[in-house]
Amino acid sequence: MSECIDPHRFFCEAIPAEFDRVLEAQREAGEPGRAIYEQLRSAEATIRIEITGEADGTYFLNIERGRMRAEGA
């Protein structure tokens, strides 16, 4: 049986941590990863996610200067 992750932990911790991990991996790749790294560093966006059902909630994934932070509403 697979383990269910709490939506708050998933959107507020796991997703931002993975985004930041990918950013760091591109930086560490040196010249081959440079273009992707620079694009990620210049990214600015907000992604709104609405969950319905047992674990209702609204989450905002905010990307600024290539780093992601999350907020639960």
C-alpha positions as CSV (number, residue, x, y, z in Angstrom):
1,M,0.0,0.0,0.0
2,S,1.4,3.4,-0.9
3,E,1.7,6.1,1.7
4,C,-0.5,9.2,1.3
5,I,1.2,12.5,1.9
6,D,-0.5,15.4,3.6
7,P,-1.5,18.0,0.9
8,H,-0.1,20.8,3.1
9,R,3.3,19.1,3.4
10,F,3.3,18.2,-0.3
11,F,2.5,21.7,-1.6
12,C,4.3,23.7,1.1
13,E,7.4,21.6,1.6
14,A,7.9,18.9,-1.0
15,I,7.2,20.9,-4.2
16,P,9.3,23.9,-3.3
17,A,12.2,21.7,-2.1
18,E,12.2,19.8,-5.4
19,F,12.1,23.0,-7.4
20,D,15.0,24.4,-5.5
21,R,16.9,21.0,-5.9
22,V,16.4,21.2,-9.7
23,L,17.7,24.8,-9.7
24,E,20.8,23.8,-7.7
25,A,21.4,20.8,-10.0
26,Q,21.4,23.0,-13.0
27,R,23.9,25.4,-11.4
28,E,26.2,22.5,-10.5
29,A,26.0,21.2,-14.1
30,G,28.2,24.1,-15.1
31,E,28.1,25.3,-18.7
32,P,25.7,22.6,-20.0
33,G,23.0,23.6,-17.4
34,R,23.7,27.3,-17.6
35,A,20.8,28.3,-19.9
36,I,18.2,26.4,-17.8
37,Y,19.7,27.7,-14.6
38,E,19.5,31.3,-15.9
39,Q,15.9,30.8,-17.0
40,L,14.9,29.4,-13.7
41,R,16.6,32.2,-11.8
42,S,14.7,34.8,-13.8
43,A,11.3,33.1,-13.3
44,E,8.6,35.0,-11.5
45,A,5.2,33.4,-11.2
46,T,2.4,32.4,-8.9
47,I,0.6,29.1,-9.3
48,R,-2.7,28.6,-7.5
49,I,-3.8,25.1,-6.7
50,E,-7.2,24.3,-5.3
51,I,-7.9,20.9,-3.7
52,T,-11.4,19.7,-3.2
53,G,-12.5,16.7,-1.2
54,E,-11.4,15.5,2.2
55,A,-8.3,17.6,2.2
56,D,-9.8,20.9,0.9
57,G,-7.4,23.7,0.5
58,T,-5.9,26.4,-1.6
59,Y,-2.2,26.7,-2.1
60,F,-0.1,29.3,-3.8
61,L,3.4,28.4,-5.2
62,N,5.3,31.6,-5.6
63,I,8.4,31.7,-7.7
64,E,10.6,34.8,-7.3
65,R,14.2,35.2,-8.5
66,G,14.2,31.5,-9.2
67,R,13.2,30.3,-5.7
68,M,9.9,28.9,-4.7
69,R,8.0,29.4,-1.5
70,A,4.5,28.2,-0.8
71,E,1.5,29.5,1.1
72,G,-1.6,27.7,2.2
73,A,-4.7,29.8,2.2
